[in-house]
Amino acid sequence: MKKINFYSGPAILPEEVLQQAKEAIDDFAGTGLSILEISHRSKEFVKVMHDARALVKELMNLNDNYEVLFLQGGGSTQFCMVPMNLLNENETAGYLDTGQWAHSAMEEAKLFGKVEVLGSSRESNYSFIPKLTNGEWQEASCKCKYIHLTSNNTIYGTQLNPSYYSPLATHHSLVVDMSSDIFSRQLDYSQFDLIYASAQKNAGAAGTTIVVVKKNILGTVNRKIPKMLDYQVHINKESIHNTPSVFAVYVSYLTLLWIKKEGIANIEARNIRKAKKLYDAIDASQIFEGMVAKEDRSLMNVCFKTKDVSLEKKFIEFCKQKNIVGIKGYRTVGGFRASLYNAMPESGVQELVNAIEDFEKLL
């Protein structure tokens, strides 16, 4: 029996994507070769790369001012690639410190230029999103070459409201790490100058990272950039400067086709229903409780805990008996985390809600 997969990443994939990927392992595009052994220079794979890049732009409704790349190294490599390509040593970038990965990105940027911390919830274990007025944003960020935000905090279960972006987008270059909520809701993607997202949560399998970059922000730094870390080199080579992660890109391509078929508006509505169902069960419980400010709750990663910590292991074991896996919270946070990515069906969330209610009846 297939398990109900709430892992935060590598994460659940749509069933039809898994089936198509399995078929390509045997025979990719009628070539008589596996996708695992096909040449990345073959016309069949070059078409996959071209079509995958085009699909990202289509789903984001972006024009030709933007380029899409499929790179390696995960989101963590983007922590250094962004400032290396965008920030001179005498320039300042603004960072909103809302979680472990946001903080890591900020620390990497300090290797290449100056950093202004626009707000932080680190001392509260990132249990909320810092709220800044427009005036505070303007004062703190006016000298910043770009502002870096993390749209969703996988470990802590907080997410930026879309309204967070608009006060900044008019006057600043926005760089956003969307690794754990890309394509999960409708957004005006044209307000961003650079987006990056590791694929293994909402956009495919582990092994590739989507980068969307507005071309006019490049070419403004004085340093020499190694070719493998230079966005312009990858743009010129259409994401095949070196051997890409062929299988991971193919799975992303299949996932993007699935997203297009489902429609982002429908996906968003479903994600809202899933999150509400689970948060309502937590809020109604006498033994479970949420872990972050309600106004900042993530649609993607629901973090909660038992009021009595001694019940944590018992609940995890109880869920395993019901075929529910991947709910253990991150090691620095504890409690539980249920990841409700696009491919998680509403029936899967209902099974977790049932487990919460049934567990409470046993006590």
N, C-alpha and C positions, 0 to 999 in steps of 0.2 A: 504494500500500500504506500502511495506517495505521501510524503510528509508535508505538513503545512509549514512553509518556510518563512519565518520572520527575521532571518539573518539580515544584518545591515549591509553586507557586501563582502564578497560576491553574493548577489542577491537573486531573488526569484526572477525567472524569465517567463514570457508568455509560452504556453504549451505549443502553439503552432511554430514559434521561433525555434524551440528545442527540436521539434520534429524536422523542420527544414534543415537545421544545422546537422542533425544526425544523418540525413540523406546526403548532404554535401560531403560528409566525411567518407562516404562510400564512393560517390561520384559527383563531382562538382560541375554543374552546368553542362552535362553531357560530354565532358572531356575525357572520361575514362580514368581520371585521376582524382585523388582525394583533395579536398580543400586544404588539408594539412601538408600536401606535397606540391601544390601548384606553384608555378613561378610567379613571383610578384610582378614580373614584367610582362606576363602573358596578357593578351588582349582581354581575356575573360576577367582577370582580377583587376586590371586597370579600369575596366568598366564599372566594377563594384565600387572601387575607390571614388571614381568620378560621380557615380550616382549617389553614393552615401553622402558625399560633400554637398551635392546639390539638394538632397533631401533635407539636410540640416537647415540650409538657407530657406528652403520652401516652408518648412515648419515654423521657422522664426520670422518669416515674411521680411527677409532682408534683401537689399539690393546689391549691386555689384561693387559697392564701396567696401564690402566685407569679403573676407576669405575664410574658408573653413579648412582646418587641418585635422588629421588623425595622427597623433604623436604617441610616443612611448614614455615610460617613466612615471605614469600615474599623475594624479593631481599634485603630488608633492614636488615633482620636478618643476611644475609651473610656479611654485613658490619662489624659485630663483630665476626662472626664465622671464617672468614678468618684469621684475626690476632690472635685470640684466639688459633687456631690450628697450625699456622705457625710461629708466631713471639714471641721470648723471650723478656723479658723486656730490655735487654742490646743490642738488635739487632735493625736494621733499615730497614724499608720498604720504597720504593719509590712510590709516588703517583702523577699522572698527574691530575691536578685540572681543569676539562673541563666542569663542570656543577654542578647543585645542588646535584645530587646523588653521583657524584664523590667526591664532597667536604664532604658530609656526611660520606661516606666510610672512607675518610682520617681522619676525626675527631674521628670516632670510633676506628680507629687503634691506635690513640694516647693513648688510655686507656690501651693498652697491650704492647707497645714498642715505639721505636723512629720512627719518620716519616720525610722523606726528600721530600720536594715538588719539583718535577722535572720540573715543568712548570705550569703556571696558566694563564687563561684568565678571571679571576673573576672580575678584575677591569673594564673590557670592557663588562660586563654582558654576558660573555661566548659567544661572537659573533664569535670566531675563535678558532682553535686548535693551541696551542703553537707549533712553529716549532723549533726543536732542531737539531743541527748537530750531527753526529755520535760521534765526540769528546766530545761535551757537554753531550750527553747521557752517554758516558763512564765515564767521570769525576764525574758526579752527581750520577750515579747509581752503581758505582763499589763496594760500601760498603753495598748495599741493599740486603737483603735476598730474597726479591721478589719485583717485580714492579707491581703495580695495575693500570689498564687502564679501562676506560669506553668506549666501542666501539662506542656507539651511544648515543647522548644526547637528550633525548626525549623532554625536555622542550624548548631547545634552537635551535634545528634543525641542529646540527653539527654531523659529523661522521668521525671516524678515517679511513684514507686510509689503505688498507691492507699492504702497504709498510712500514707503521709505526712500524709494529711488528718485521720485519725481523732483523733490526740492534740489537734488544734487545734479541731475542730468543736464540741466540747462546750461550750467556754467563750468562743469567739471568733466573730465574723462573718468568714466566709471569702469572699473575692473571687478568682475564678480566670479567667485568660485561657486558654481552651481552643481557641484558633483552629486549631491544627493536629492536635488529636486528639479533638475532640468526636465522640461517637457511634461511637468506634472500639473501645470496650470497655465492659463493664458497670461501673457505678458507682452508689453511693447519692447521687444528685444532691440529695437533701433536706438533705445536710450543708452545702450551699453557700448563701450568702445572695445572691450575684450571680455570674452566669456570663456571659462574653461570648466571642464567636467570630466572626471574619470568615469568610464562607461559602466562600471560594474554595479550600478544601483538602478538607474532608470533607462539606460541607453545601450545595454548590451552586456557583454562578458568582460571579465578582467583582462587587461593587457593593452588597452588603448585609451587615449584621452582625447576628447574633442576640444579643439580650440577654435574660437570664432573671433577674428580680429579685424578691426576697422583699419584699412591700409594706411590711412593718413597719419596714424599715431606712431608709425614705425620710422626708422631712419633719423632719429633725433638725439641719439646718444653718441658720445665721443669715443667710448671704449671699443676695442676689438672684441668681437663675439665669436666664440667657437662655432663652427658651422652647424654642429648638431644642436646647438642651443639658440640658433638665429632663426626667428620666425620668417624673415624674408627668404632665407635659403629654402625653407620647407615650402613656402608659397611658390617660389620659382620652380621647384621640383614637383609640385602638385601632390605633396605628402608622400612622395616616393624618393626622397633623397637617399635614404638607406632602406634596407629591407623592413617594411612595416610589419606589424603584428597581424598577419594575413587572416587568421581564423577570427581573431577578436574584431577586426574591422568588418568581416563578413557578418558576424553575429550582430554587430551594431547596425549594419545595413538592414538586416532582416527585422530588427527591433524598430528601426525608423519607419519601415514600411508598415509594420503593425500599428505604430502610433498614428501614422497618416490615415490608415483605414479606420481606426477607432475614433479619431478626431480629438484634439486637445481639449475642446470644450466639454466633450462627453467624459474624457478622462478626469478632468478637473471636478466635474459634478460627482463622479463616482468616488474620487479621493476625499471629497468633503463629506460624503455620506459615510464612508468607511471610518474616517477619523472621528466624526460625531458619535457614531455607534459605540466606539471603544471608549472615548472620553466620557460619554454619558454613563457607561457601565462603571468606570473607575470612580466618577463623582458620586454615584449612587451607592457605592460600596461602603461597608463599615470597617473593612480591614485593609483596603487598598486606597492609595491617594496619589495624586499627580506630583510632579517634582519641579515644574517650572511655572512661571507666571501664566495665567490662563490666556491673557491677551497675546502672548508670544508662542503659544503652543504650535508645534509643527504638525502639518498634515502627513508628513512622511515618516517621522520617527516619534512614536509615542512612548515617553519615559514615565514610569510609575514605580511604586514600591509598596511593600506591606508596612503598615504602621508598627507591626512587631517584626523586627528583622529576623527573628528566629524562624519565621514562616517562609523565608525566601527559598531555601533549598527544597522545602516540601512542595511549594507551588511549582517550581521548575520540574520536579519529578512527576507531579500530578499532570502537568501539561505533556510531558513525554509519553505518558500512558495514553494520552488522547491524540498522539501523533503530531503534537505541536512542538516545533523546535526553533531555536534561535532567539529566545526571548530574554536571555541573561543580559543584564546591563553591562555597560563598559566598565572595565576594572577600576577606573578612578571615580566612578559615579555609583556603582552598585545598583540594586533594585532590578528593574526589568526594562527592556526596550523592545517594542514591537515595530518593525519597519513595514510600512504600508505602501510600498512602492507601486507604480502603475500596474504591474502584472499581478499584484495580490488581488484575488477575487473577493467580492463582498462576503461570499460564503466562508472564506478563510477567516475573516475578521469575526464573523458570527460564531465560529467555533471557539475562538479565543474568548469572546464575551461569555459564551456558555461555560467555558472552563472557569472563568472568574466567578460566575454566579454559583456554579456547582461546588467549587472549592469553599466558598463562603458558607454554604449550607452544611458542609461537613464539620465546621468548627463550632 
